[in-house]
Amino acid sequence: MKKVYLIDDDDIYVFLTKKTILKVRQDVEVEVFSDGLKAITHLKAVQHQPELLPDVIFLDLNMPVMDGWDFLKEYQKLAPAFVKTNELYIVSSSISPHEMERSKSIPAVSEFIIKPLVKEKFLEILGKL
């Protein structure tokens, strides 16, 4: 079974995204984190357990406690120790060219996607698994 981490604090977006992911791929388990700190804490706890690490991470930027940018700083320190590689996508409602450019400077980021994610994009991303 493939694993997707959805790091986002918007309950409606999370609900719709989970439904869409499971329509696209039934062999995917979606784990949700409402802020970056919860996600990074979990990643630290499971970093040496490949079956618990994600294949794909969808990361929002604007969240309470620890936002997406702070998550990325911690993630980049942690990721080299993972026993499994993954893809990380920023999924944001921001259309700021500055944020899009900033994301390109972070090697861990596969792509910056503007919300909402459409079914075809999920098919493309999850089809690579």
C-alpha positions as CSV (number, residue, x, y, z in Angstrom):
1,M,0.0,0.0,0.0
2,K,1.2,3.5,-0.9
3,K,1.2,6.3,1.6
4,V,0.3,9.9,1.1
5,Y,0.8,12.6,3.8
6,L,-1.6,15.6,3.5
7,I,-0.3,18.5,5.6
8,D,-3.1,21.1,5.6
9,D,-5.3,22.8,8.2
10,D,-8.3,23.4,6.0
11,D,-10.9,20.7,6.9
12,I,-13.0,21.1,3.8
13,Y,-9.9,20.9,1.5
14,V,-8.6,17.9,3.4
15,F,-12.0,16.1,3.1
16,L,-12.3,16.7,-0.6
17,T,-8.7,15.9,-1.3
18,K,-8.8,12.6,0.5
19,K,-12.0,11.6,-1.4
20,T,-10.3,12.5,-4.7
21,I,-7.1,10.6,-3.9
22,L,-9.0,7.5,-3.0
23,K,-11.1,7.7,-6.2
24,V,-7.9,7.9,-8.2
25,R,-6.0,5.2,-6.3
26,Q,-7.7,2.8,-3.9
27,D,-4.3,1.3,-2.8
28,V,-3.3,4.6,-1.1
29,E,-3.5,5.4,2.6
30,V,-3.8,9.1,3.4
31,E,-2.5,10.4,6.6
32,V,-3.5,13.9,7.6
33,F,-1.6,16.5,9.7
34,S,-3.1,19.8,10.5
35,D,0.2,21.6,10.9
36,G,3.9,21.2,10.0
37,L,5.0,20.5,13.6
38,K,2.7,17.5,13.9
39,A,4.0,16.2,10.5
40,I,7.7,16.8,11.3
41,T,7.3,15.2,14.7
42,H,5.8,12.1,13.1
43,L,8.4,11.9,10.4
44,K,11.2,12.0,13.1
45,A,9.5,9.1,14.9
46,V,9.2,6.9,11.8
47,Q,12.2,7.9,9.7
48,H,13.8,4.5,9.9
49,Q,10.5,2.6,9.2
50,P,10.0,2.6,5.4
51,E,6.5,1.2,5.6
52,L,5.4,4.2,7.6
53,L,7.1,6.9,5.5
54,P,5.2,8.6,2.8
55,D,5.6,8.1,-0.9
56,V,4.1,11.6,-1.6
57,I,3.7,14.6,0.6
58,F,1.2,17.4,-0.2
59,L,2.1,20.5,1.8
60,D,0.2,23.6,2.4
61,L,2.1,26.8,3.2
62,N,-0.2,28.8,5.5
63,M,-0.9,26.8,8.7
64,P,-0.9,27.5,12.4
65,V,1.9,26.4,14.8
66,M,4.5,25.6,12.0
67,D,3.8,26.8,8.5
68,G,5.0,25.1,5.3
69,W,8.2,27.0,5.0
70,D,9.3,26.1,8.5
71,F,8.3,22.5,7.9
72,L,10.5,22.5,4.7
73,K,13.5,23.7,6.7
74,E,13.2,20.9,9.2
75,Y,12.3,18.4,6.5
76,Q,15.4,19.1,4.5
77,K,17.5,18.4,7.6
78,L,15.7,15.1,8.2
79,A,15.1,13.7,4.7
80,P,18.7,12.5,4.0
81,A,18.2,10.0,6.9
82,F,15.0,8.6,5.5
83,V,15.2,4.9,4.5
84,K,12.8,5.7,1.6
85,T,12.6,8.5,-0.9
86,N,9.4,10.5,-1.5
87,E,8.0,13.3,-3.6
88,L,7.0,16.6,-1.9
89,Y,4.5,19.0,-3.6
90,I,3.6,22.4,-2.2
91,V,-0.2,22.8,-2.7
92,S,-1.2,26.4,-1.8
93,S,-3.9,28.9,-2.6
94,S,-1.1,31.5,-2.9
95,I,-0.5,32.9,-6.4
96,S,2.5,34.9,-5.2
97,P,5.3,34.7,-7.8
98,H,7.7,35.2,-4.9
99,E,6.5,32.1,-3.2
100,M,6.6,30.1,-6.4
101,E,10.2,31.2,-7.1
102,R,11.2,30.5,-3.5
103,S,9.9,27.0,-3.8
104,K,12.1,26.4,-6.9
105,S,15.1,27.1,-4.8
106,I,14.3,24.2,-2.4
107,P,15.6,20.9,-3.9
108,A,13.1,18.9,-1.8
109,V,10.1,20.5,-3.6
110,S,9.0,18.6,-6.7
111,E,6.4,21.2,-7.8
112,F,4.4,24.2,-6.6
113,I,0.7,23.6,-7.3
114,I,-2.0,26.2,-6.9
115,K,-5.2,24.9,-5.1
116,P,-7.5,23.3,-5.8
117,L,-5.7,20.2,-7.1
118,V,-7.8,18.7,-9.9
119,K,-8.4,14.9,-10.4
120,E,-6.1,14.9,-13.5
121,K,-3.1,16.2,-11.4
122,F,-3.7,13.5,-8.8
123,L,-3.7,10.9,-11.6
124,E,-0.4,12.3,-12.9
125,I,1.3,12.4,-9.5
126,L,-0.1,9.1,-8.1
127,G,0.3,7.4,-11.4
128,K,4.1,7.6,-10.8
129,L,3.8,5.4,-7.7
